[in-house]
Amino acid sequence: MSDERYADAIGEVTLTGPVVRIDLVSFSATEKDEKNQPKPVLRERIVMPVDGFVRSFALMAQAIQQLEKQGVIRRQPGDAPGAASGLSPATASNFTPISPNFK
């Protein structure tokens, strides 16, 4: 393994033809938004073909299921059990981190 990258979140995912661009962001130590919260700042971009993105998404859905099994996250009321494989942006926001490290 060569280098590791840290990101606080994925800022944006853009599809351009057969290529997906995933922007990794970190929260700025100096820039604040209108609510005085740290602004997300682009750090790096991952560029991959659509089929690679789809395979990656399936792996992330499996990771969500493992986090749920381990009790690290929990579904909000109204979410269907086992729906992580069909995770959408709306569904992803319906998970609550259990660990204080995620607050």
C-alpha angles and dihedrals in degrees: 000000000000117000134002124214128204124206130170091214149334106273100191141350116210128188116207112173109301094345131087120203118200116193115210115207137190127196113258119242091210110026118079132187126227090279090053091250121138111270119236110245125198109250105167142346128226114209119193141152118268093251090054090050092051091051089048091050090054090053091050090051088054090050090052090053091050092049089050092049091050091051094242091123132018133202119248117243112280097034115123114243113249093019093124091098088062094044115163129183089261092050093046090060089054093073120096118207111231097195118086086225088075097052 
